[in-house]
Amino acid sequence: MNTLKDNLFAGAIAGALWGWLCYLSNYMSGIFPFEGSFTHNLLSFTFGGVVFGIVTSGILAVAGRFLPFRRTLYKAVFVSASVWIVLRLAGDMLSMMEPERYHLVTPETMQGFLLALALGAILGALLKRGEARAEGNA
């Protein structure tokens, strides 16, 4: 069983990897234009990924035992997708308040959801690996 510290560390690593995946997937898809230099964007995606990864892994560490899944991978994917959906709903509320500034872009939404699933998969794999390592040391 992973500790909260292990979960948060795995979340930070998964988030950084996920941020790079997001940067690469957007670079290849061109769904939304980048606004800064390569270095600025890479740092922004990395930092944002780390925050999203830590939040996801923290929620997973606290609420994971209450989820209806047995495998850590499924729990991580579920939590990551759920956090993304909550953020998407918050974006919809912003869209209602200022539709000219915030508006739904379907390709971004689809890409974001698929990437949220990817974060859960990366986090779940890292946590499972940590659990296997801990069992081997016990």
Solvent accessible surface area in square Angstrom, and as a share of the most:
residue,aa,sasa,rsa
1,M,188,0.84
2,N,29,0.15
3,T,80,0.47
4,L,97,0.48
5,K,164,0.69
6,D,68,0.35
7,N,10,0.05
8,L,59,0.29
9,F,140,0.58
10,A,13,0.10
11,G,0,0.00
12,A,23,0.18
13,I,73,0.37
14,A,0,0.00
15,G,0,0.00
16,A,18,0.14
17,L,76,0.38
18,W,30,0.10
19,G,1,0.01
20,W,120,0.42
21,L,66,0.33
22,C,11,0.07
23,Y,24,0.09
24,L,95,0.47
25,S,30,0.19
26,N,1,0.01
27,Y,150,0.57
28,M,147,0.66
29,S,61,0.39
30,G,55,0.53
31,I,56,0.28
32,F,72,0.30
33,P,113,0.71
34,F,63,0.26
35,E,174,0.78
36,G,36,0.35
37,S,69,0.45
38,F,130,0.54
39,T,85,0.49
40,H,113,0.50
41,N,12,0.06
42,L,53,0.26
43,L,117,0.58
44,S,53,0.34
45,F,44,0.18
46,T,30,0.17
47,F,146,0.61
48,G,35,0.34
49,G,1,0.01
50,V,36,0.21
51,V,71,0.41
52,F,21,0.09
53,G,0,0.00
54,I,65,0.33
55,V,68,0.39
56,T,0,0.00
57,S,0,0.00
58,G,15,0.15
59,I,73,0.37
60,L,9,0.05
61,A,34,0.26
62,V,98,0.56
63,A,34,0.27
64,G,6,0.06
65,R,174,0.63
66,F,150,0.62
67,L,35,0.17
68,P,113,0.71
69,F,71,0.30
70,R,232,0.85
71,R,152,0.55
72,T,26,0.15
73,L,66,0.33
74,Y,114,0.43
75,K,37,0.15
76,A,0,0.00
77,V,37,0.21
78,F,89,0.37
79,V,6,0.04
80,S,0,0.00
81,A,11,0.09
82,S,40,0.26
83,V,21,0.12
84,W,39,0.14
85,I,80,0.41
86,V,97,0.56
87,L,105,0.52
88,R,62,0.23
89,L,104,0.52
90,A,42,0.32
91,G,19,0.19
92,D,44,0.23
93,M,116,0.52
94,L,73,0.36
95,S,24,0.15
96,M,149,0.67
97,M,136,0.61
98,E,70,0.32
99,P,82,0.52
100,E,139,0.63
101,R,157,0.57
102,Y,70,0.27
103,H,118,0.53
104,L,100,0.50
105,V,50,0.29
106,T,84,0.49
107,P,71,0.45
108,E,67,0.30
109,T,27,0.16
110,M,107,0.48
111,Q,24,0.10
112,G,17,0.17
113,F,60,0.25
114,L,108,0.54
115,L,21,0.10
116,A,0,0.00
117,L,56,0.28
118,A,27,0.21
119,L,0,0.00
120,G,0,0.00
121,A,43,0.33
122,I,42,0.21
123,L,0,0.00
124,G,0,0.00
125,A,58,0.45
126,L,47,0.23
127,L,4,0.02
128,K,119,0.51
129,R,152,0.55
130,G,24,0.23
131,E,45,0.20
132,A,62,0.48
133,R,140,0.51
134,A,45,0.35
135,E,127,0.57
136,G,66,0.64
137,N,124,0.64
138,A,123,0.96
